[in-house]
């Protein structure tokens, strides 16, 4: 009934990334840690729908060959960083823990084993931990959440000081959230357009 992901991003190199949510049930969220399904995954396809030969799990028995990265909750925002050609994603946490990630091939982003949020109602998610060996840390996270909508790297000329910044829509945050970057580090956050309500999409 929810958490379908929903973002499709073309990398300009003949591939597309598709974000897929973990459906937010007790059973399905565990699937985000398993490679035999597409729940809580980012998948990478060729533009004709076939599987790229260099995907990380192509040769692993029992793993879905389209998987690029796993351990995601609900990635609703993604864009290619124009400075590096690398995919960035933004995903909803539960009660706390919205994340910005740089999803890399074969990496595990931890959901629902590690998170900076908690389950609704305040109980811990899993063991209530934020780090575990073999699982990636987010580039940035929000607690309390902004409930991210779309995201886009600013490529325009009108606001010269924003060039290369990551702009994220805030649903619960009801603002346009501007993240200032230094490489793959967030070094500043500004909230603008705070009077327009929930921001779902950015163009």
C-alpha positions as CSV (number, residue, x, y, z in Angstrom):
1,X,0.0,0.0,0.0
2,X,3.0,2.3,0.2
3,X,6.8,2.7,-0.2
4,X,7.1,2.1,-3.9
5,X,10.2,4.3,-4.4
6,X,9.4,5.8,-7.8
7,X,12.5,7.6,-9.2
8,X,14.0,6.8,-12.6
9,X,17.4,8.4,-13.5
10,X,19.3,8.1,-16.7
11,X,23.1,8.3,-16.3
12,X,23.9,9.4,-19.8
13,X,26.1,6.3,-20.3
14,X,23.3,4.0,-21.6
15,X,21.9,3.0,-18.2
16,X,19.0,3.9,-16.0
17,X,18.6,3.6,-12.2
18,X,15.2,2.7,-10.8
19,X,14.5,3.2,-7.1
20,X,12.2,0.6,-5.4
21,X,10.8,0.9,-1.9
22,X,10.4,-1.9,0.6
23,X,6.6,-1.7,0.9
24,X,6.7,-0.9,4.6
25,X,5.4,-4.1,6.2
26,X,7.1,-6.0,8.9
27,X,7.9,-8.9,6.5
28,X,8.7,-6.9,3.4
29,X,11.1,-4.5,5.1
30,X,13.3,-7.5,5.9
31,X,13.5,-8.1,2.2
32,X,15.7,-5.0,1.9
33,X,18.6,-7.0,3.3
34,X,18.0,-10.0,0.9
35,X,19.3,-10.2,-2.7
36,X,16.6,-12.5,-4.0
37,X,14.0,-9.7,-4.4
38,X,13.8,-6.1,-5.4
39,X,12.3,-4.6,-2.2
40,X,14.4,-1.7,-0.8
41,X,16.7,-1.7,-3.8
42,X,18.1,0.6,-6.4
43,X,18.3,-1.4,-9.7
44,X,20.4,-0.6,-12.7
45,X,19.3,-1.5,-16.2
46,X,20.4,-0.8,-19.8
47,X,18.1,1.6,-21.5
48,X,16.5,-1.3,-23.5
49,X,15.6,-3.0,-20.2
50,X,18.4,-5.7,-20.3
51,X,20.8,-6.3,-17.4
52,X,24.3,-4.6,-17.6
53,X,27.0,-7.2,-17.6
54,X,29.0,-5.3,-15.0
55,X,26.2,-5.0,-12.4
56,X,27.6,-6.2,-9.0
57,X,25.5,-9.3,-8.5
58,X,25.2,-10.6,-12.1
59,X,27.3,-13.7,-11.3
60,X,26.0,-14.4,-7.7
61,X,23.7,-17.4,-7.4
62,X,20.3,-16.5,-5.9
63,X,20.8,-12.8,-6.3
64,X,18.7,-10.6,-8.7
65,X,21.1,-9.4,-11.4
66,X,19.5,-6.0,-11.8
67,X,20.4,-4.9,-8.2
68,X,22.8,-2.0,-7.9
69,X,22.6,-1.3,-4.1
70,X,20.4,-2.6,-1.3
71,X,19.3,-1.9,2.3
72,X,17.1,1.1,1.3
73,X,13.8,2.1,2.8
74,X,12.0,4.4,0.3
75,X,14.1,6.3,-2.1
76,X,11.9,9.0,-3.7
77,X,14.6,11.3,-4.9
78,X,17.7,10.7,-7.1
79,X,19.9,12.6,-9.5
80,X,23.2,12.3,-11.2
81,X,25.8,14.7,-9.9
82,X,26.8,16.6,-13.0
83,X,30.3,17.3,-11.6
84,X,31.1,13.6,-11.2
85,X,28.5,11.5,-13.1
86,X,27.8,9.6,-9.9
87,X,24.3,8.8,-8.6
88,X,23.0,10.4,-5.4
89,X,19.8,9.5,-3.7
90,X,17.5,10.8,-0.9
91,X,15.3,8.4,1.1
92,X,12.6,8.6,3.7
93,X,13.5,7.4,7.2
94,X,10.7,6.3,9.6
95,X,10.4,8.5,12.7
96,X,13.7,10.3,12.1
97,X,16.6,9.3,9.8
98,X,15.8,10.7,6.3
99,X,19.1,10.0,4.4
100,X,21.2,11.4,1.6
101,X,23.3,8.6,0.1
102,X,25.8,8.0,-2.8
103,X,24.7,4.5,-3.7
104,X,27.6,2.5,-5.0
105,X,27.7,-0.9,-6.7
106,X,27.0,-3.8,-4.4
107,X,26.9,-1.7,-1.2
108,X,24.4,-2.3,1.7
109,X,22.8,0.9,3.1
110,X,21.6,-0.8,6.2
111,X,17.8,-0.6,6.3
112,X,16.2,-1.9,8.6
113,X,19.2,-3.1,10.5
114,X,20.7,0.4,11.1
115,X,19.0,3.7,11.0
116,X,19.1,7.2,12.6
117,X,15.4,7.0,13.2
118,X,13.0,4.8,15.2
119,X,9.8,3.0,14.4
120,X,6.5,4.9,14.6
121,X,5.3,5.1,18.1
122,X,8.9,5.5,19.4
123,X,10.0,1.8,19.7
124,X,13.5,1.0,18.4
125,X,13.9,-0.2,14.8
126,X,15.6,-3.6,15.0
127,X,18.4,-3.4,17.6
128,X,18.2,0.4,17.7
129,X,21.7,0.9,16.4
130,X,23.1,3.4,13.8
131,X,26.2,1.5,12.6
132,X,27.2,-2.0,11.7
133,X,30.3,-3.5,9.9
134,X,29.6,-4.0,6.2
135,X,26.9,-1.3,6.1
136,X,27.3,2.2,4.7
137,X,26.7,5.4,6.6
138,X,24.6,8.2,4.9
139,X,26.3,11.2,3.6
140,X,23.8,13.3,5.6
141,X,20.6,12.6,7.5
142,X,17.8,14.6,9.1
143,X,16.3,14.0,12.5
144,X,13.6,15.3,12.8
145,X,12.7,14.4,9.2
146,X,11.9,16.7,6.3
147,X,10.1,13.8,4.5
148,X,12.0,14.4,1.2
149,X,10.2,14.7,-2.1
150,X,12.2,15.1,-5.3
151,X,15.8,16.3,-5.5
152,X,17.9,17.9,-8.2
153,X,21.5,19.2,-8.5
154,X,21.3,22.8,-9.4
155,X,22.7,23.3,-12.9
156,X,21.4,26.8,-13.7
157,X,23.0,30.2,-14.0
158,X,20.4,32.4,-12.3
159,X,21.7,31.6,-8.8
160,X,25.5,31.3,-9.4
161,X,26.3,30.5,-5.8
162,X,24.0,27.5,-5.9
163,X,25.7,25.8,-8.8
164,X,26.3,22.1,-7.9
165,X,24.2,22.3,-4.7
166,X,21.7,19.6,-4.1
167,X,18.1,20.9,-3.8
168,X,15.7,18.6,-1.9
169,X,11.9,19.1,-1.6
170,X,10.5,18.9,1.9
171,X,7.0,17.4,2.3
172,X,6.8,17.5,6.1
173,X,9.6,20.1,6.1
174,X,7.4,22.3,3.8
175,X,10.4,24.0,2.2
176,X,13.0,23.8,-0.5
177,X,16.1,22.4,1.3
178,X,19.5,23.5,-0.2
179,X,22.5,21.4,0.7
180,X,25.9,22.9,0.1
181,X,28.5,20.3,-0.9
182,X,32.2,19.9,-0.7
183,X,32.8,16.7,-2.7
184,X,30.7,14.1,-1.0
185,X,30.3,16.0,2.2
186,X,27.4,18.3,3.1
187,X,28.9,21.5,4.6
188,X,25.8,23.6,4.9
189,X,22.0,23.5,4.8
190,X,19.6,26.3,4.0
191,X,15.8,26.3,3.9
192,X,14.2,28.5,1.3
193,X,10.6,28.8,-0.2
194,X,9.3,28.1,3.3
195,X,5.8,29.6,2.5
196,X,4.7,27.3,-0.4
197,X,3.7,24.2,1.6
198,X,4.7,20.6,0.8
199,X,7.4,20.4,-2.0
200,X,6.9,17.1,-3.9
201,X,8.9,17.7,-7.1
202,X,11.8,20.0,-8.3
203,X,12.6,21.0,-11.9
